[in-house]
Amino acid sequence: MKKFVIILAVLAAFSLAGCASSGSGGTEPFVVDLTKLTQYQRLDGDKLGQSYGNLLRNQTAFTRSWQGFLIRFPADFVDIKKYSRLTLAVKYFNAAGAEITPRDSMGQVTIIYDVNGDWHGPSMGPGHNTPVKEMNVMGFSGIIQQDRGIRHTMDKVPQAIFIQRAQDDSVAFIELTRIVFHNGNYKYDGPVVQGEGPEGS
């Protein structure tokens, strides 16, 4: 009996070690350099207008739900196919420019493969040209802002991210503050972003 218990303990230890190694993925997290991103004006029909340069929040205040702005990744963006998870964070501001505490229904983000195609995808979940679509960013129900982030299955390098105000009228500005591609081995060690839920919630 004692021998059987020892064997079980050894098997459990190997099992846990296997889970830990598969979770980390071995590849170092890729923290996107936000200074290399470029915002573009959104024209009618979801067309690109003028460049606003390295501006990470909307140029003019939102006045209605589902208004948004597009930020392009650099042409030499990393091959993200080697990463299985995505962490992303934003901040919200009111019309006076004061930061407001995040909650559900404030913002939505969509990752886009081709900026000349569909920017929206299905009402919920990924689409052909929109491999990631997440609601409630930074809110109680959101998980994309947490260290573990969300699982993604992007099979090619995306061109842009579309950031939208959702249904909360208090939101006038949204600022992108973090994008990280990883394999479950990312740990944020910067200042706490107000409103982020506890890890694993």
Number of C-alpha atoms within 10 A of each C-alpha: 6 6 8 8 10 11 12 11 12 10 12 12 12 12 11 11 12 11 11 13 11 13 13 15 16 12 12 14 19 17 13 16 12 15 10 13 17 18 25 20 18 18 11 8 8 16 15 16 12 10 14 14 13 15 17 20 22 23 14 10 17 21 14 15 17 16 16 21 24 27 26 20 20 14 11 7 12 14 12 18 14 15 21 18 24 25 22 22 20 20 22 24 19 16 15 9 12 11 15 14 15 22 18 17 21 25 28 21 24 24 27 28 22 14 19 12 14 17 22 18 19 12 8 11 13 19 18 12 19 24 19 24 20 18 22 21 26 29 20 16 14 21 25 24 25 23 22 20 24 20 17 15 14 18 12 11 17 24 17 22 23 21 23 22 27 21 15 15 15 16 26 23 24 25 15 18 13 16 18 21 26 28 23 25 19 21 11 12 7 6 6 8 15 13 15 21 16 10 11 9 10
